[in-house]
Amino acid sequence: YQAGFLKRTLKLSISIGLVMALAIYSLLSILITLNPNAQDSERSLQTSVILLLSIASLWLVNVLSRPLKSIRGLIVLGCYLVFIATFVISPLSNFFGFLSPQPLELVWSLALGFVSCAAIELLYRFTKKPRC
């Protein structure tokens, strides 16, 4: 047991949960504002949200797996490859019900995904245990 582990874990998980919720809310608000008919395409909005969450959660896996040496690095790389394959390989994307995102949806999903990654990185750096 490391002193302060529970406090750091709760601080990080609650903060990242809020970042993810804010990112999803922002993405949906932007997409629906820019295209009022977007609500009619629920699957398209779901695909955009999954893309955003996948980017941010894979970054969280990356951050928590550091240092990325040997097996850890291979596992993280495998996660990224599965993520890409899920969206690129047609039978997989059809199985999960993903649609090819429109350019506007793709740009906003990627932009907010990368902003979320930056927020996760900052939160991790502020909550990690100081080295003695």
C-alpha positions in Angstrom: 0.0 0.0 0.0 1.3 3.5 -0.9 0.1 6.3 1.2 -2.3 8.6 -0.7 -3.0 6.1 -3.4 -6.8 6.2 -3.0 -6.9 10.0 -2.9 -4.8 10.4 -6.0 -6.8 7.7 -7.8 -10.1 9.3 -7.0 -8.9 12.8 -7.9 -7.7 11.5 -11.2 -10.7 9.4 -12.1 -13.3 12.0 -11.1 -11.4 14.7 -13.0 -11.0 12.6 -16.1 -14.7 11.6 -15.9 -15.6 15.3 -15.9 -13.2 16.0 -18.9 -14.9 13.2 -20.9 -18.4 14.3 -20.0 -17.5 17.9 -21.0 -16.0 16.7 -24.3 -19.0 14.6 -25.2 -21.4 17.5 -24.3 -19.3 19.9 -26.3 -19.1 17.6 -29.3 -22.8 16.9 -29.4 -23.6 20.6 -28.9 -21.3 21.7 -31.7 -22.5 19.1 -34.2 -26.2 19.7 -33.5 -25.7 23.5 -33.6 -23.8 23.3 -36.9 -26.3 20.8 -38.4 -29.7 20.9 -36.8 -30.6 17.7 -38.8 -27.8 15.8 -37.1 -30.2 14.6 -34.5 -31.9 12.5 -37.2 -28.7 10.6 -37.7 -28.3 9.1 -34.3 -25.7 6.5 -35.5 -23.6 9.2 -37.0 -23.5 11.1 -33.6 -22.8 7.9 -31.8 -19.9 7.2 -34.1 -18.5 10.7 -33.5 -18.8 10.2 -29.7 -17.1 6.8 -29.8 -14.3 8.2 -31.9 -13.8 11.0 -29.3 -13.9 8.6 -26.3 -11.6 6.1 -28.0 -9.0 8.8 -28.6 -9.1 10.1 -25.1 -9.3 6.7 -23.3 -6.4 5.3 -25.4 -4.4 8.3 -24.2 -5.3 7.5 -20.7 -4.1 3.9 -21.2 -0.9 5.4 -22.6 -0.4 7.7 -19.6 -1.1 5.1 -17.0 1.2 2.5 -18.7 4.3 4.6 -18.6 7.1 3.8 -19.0 6.3 2.1 -22.3 9.0 -0.4 -22.3 8.8 -4.0 -23.7 5.5 -5.7 -23.1 3.6 -2.5 -21.9 4.6 -0.7 -25.1 3.4 -3.7 -27.2 0.1 -3.8 -25.4 -0.5 -0.1 -25.9 0.5 -0.4 -29.5 -2.0 -3.3 -29.9 -4.8 -1.2 -28.4 -4.1 1.6 -31.0 -4.1 -1.0 -33.8 -7.4 -2.5 -32.7 -8.9 1.0 -32.5 -7.8 1.9 -36.0 -8.9 -1.5 -37.4 -12.3 -1.1 -35.8 -12.9 2.1 -37.8 -11.1 1.1 -41.0 -12.0 -2.5 -41.6 -15.5 -2.5 -43.0 -16.8 -5.8 -41.4 -15.7 -4.6 -38.0 -17.2 -1.1 -38.4 -20.4 -2.7 -39.6 -20.5 -5.1 -36.7 -20.2 -2.2 -34.2 -22.7 -0.1 -36.2 -20.2 2.7 -37.0 -20.7 5.0 -40.0 -18.1 6.8 -41.9 -18.0 10.2 -40.2 -18.7 13.3 -42.3 -15.7 15.7 -42.6 -17.2 18.1 -40.1 -17.9 15.3 -37.5 -14.5 13.9 -38.0 -12.7 17.2 -37.5 -14.6 18.1 -34.4 -14.2 14.5 -32.9 -10.5 14.6 -33.5 -10.1 18.2 -32.2 -12.0 17.5 -29.0 -10.3 14.2 -28.7 -6.9 15.8 -28.8 -8.0 18.6 -26.4 -9.1 15.8 -24.0 -5.7 14.1 -24.4 -4.0 17.3 -23.3 -6.3 17.7 -20.4 -5.7 14.0 -19.3 -2.0 14.6 -19.6 -2.1 17.7 -17.4 -4.4 16.0 -14.8 -2.1 13.1 -14.6 1.0 15.2 -14.1 -0.7 17.2 -11.3 -2.0 14.1 -9.5 0.9 11.6 -9.8 2.8 10.8 -6.7 5.8 13.1 -6.3 9.1 11.2 -6.4 11.3 11.4 -3.4 
